[in-house]
Amino acid sequence: MSEFVGGLVIREIGADEFARAWPIFRTVIAAGDSYSYPPDLSEQQACALWTTAPSRCFLAERDGVVVGCYMLRPNQPGLGDHVANCGYMVTPSARGQGIAGKMCEHSLAEARRAGFAAMQFNFVVASNAGAIKLWQRNGFSILCTVPGAFRHATRGLTDIHIMYRTL
Amino acid sequence: MSEFVGGLVIREIGADEFARAWPIFRTVIAAGDSYSYPPDLSEQQACALWTTAPSRCFLAERDGVVVGCYMLRPNQPGLGDHVANCGYMVTPSARGQGIAGKMCEHSLAEARRAGFAAMQFNFVVASNAGAIKLWQRNGFSILCTVPGAFRHATRGLTDIHIMYRTL
């Protein structure tokens, strides 16, 4: 499925195209300020995590340039697989341009289409105030906060939020 | 590591001994009332989930009979791997005898020894009142409740709790 969302082309990719997402993925996790992935995760490991079923990977392109990517998957296996989970990444030079919001809207539509009943974020770093506001504008609420669950590269132990919305 | 805890021998096992845990694992997930694992998960898949590093599997035996098993792992990879996660299973015929509590105590000691700073349960089914009380007696608090996140075999959509304690 490929579609224009506010000037972006957002489309699903497989492992064969993950190399296009990898520069963003690598940059985002190397910063150590938003994801728990080891900052030295390999491209092969990242590709497996984001493109191996039931995980699905989506790429956001503007004028043929990759500006973001996201992953959609069930948050639990089996009897909990009606709740989705997503992770979004935006290339640093394209931040503040609404790309994460567009990817979020896209992911909510994809999740509904796939039959999910709700979406849960397990690990929203509390210092990412912009992301938290964005998810709230997209209908998510903070269910709870886990104290010090993230070792932030510069802030040290940092709280994380679990966020949720129905679909 | 092997030790007696109130008449039980609780010890870590590897994949080579997982067949001893499997009858309990299979029975517990087949009931569809406490774990999100697909009720038809294979022994091979279960073994991989519970014994592949960084997951560690422990067996509880009483007079040489396996009465329970549990899994200890980091709840997140990389920058979140200082928070542990556990799952416990008790054979139905041995319930109400304090075995889950003994395994929980054992897992807290093991988690401390491994350097974890806290423990988080992601998916405590709200209808398992006995389990919730037991975790609370062992120092866990309910951080939040995710509505209808579990498709209980007999109750249908059922809330789950996220529980947490420091170590």
Interface residues (C-beta under 8 A of the other chain):
Chain A: I29 G32 Y35 S36 Y37 P38 P39 L41 N75 Q76 P77 G78 L79 G80 D81 H82 V83 A117 A118 Q120 N122 F123 L143 C144 T145 V146 P147 G148 A149 F150 R151 H152 A153 I160 I162 Y164
Chain B: G32 Y35 S36 Y37 P38 P39 L41 N75 Q76 P77 G78 L79 G80 D81 H82 V83 A117 A118 Q120 N122 F123 L143 C144 T145 V146 P147 G148 A149 F150 R151 H152 A153 I160 I162 Y164
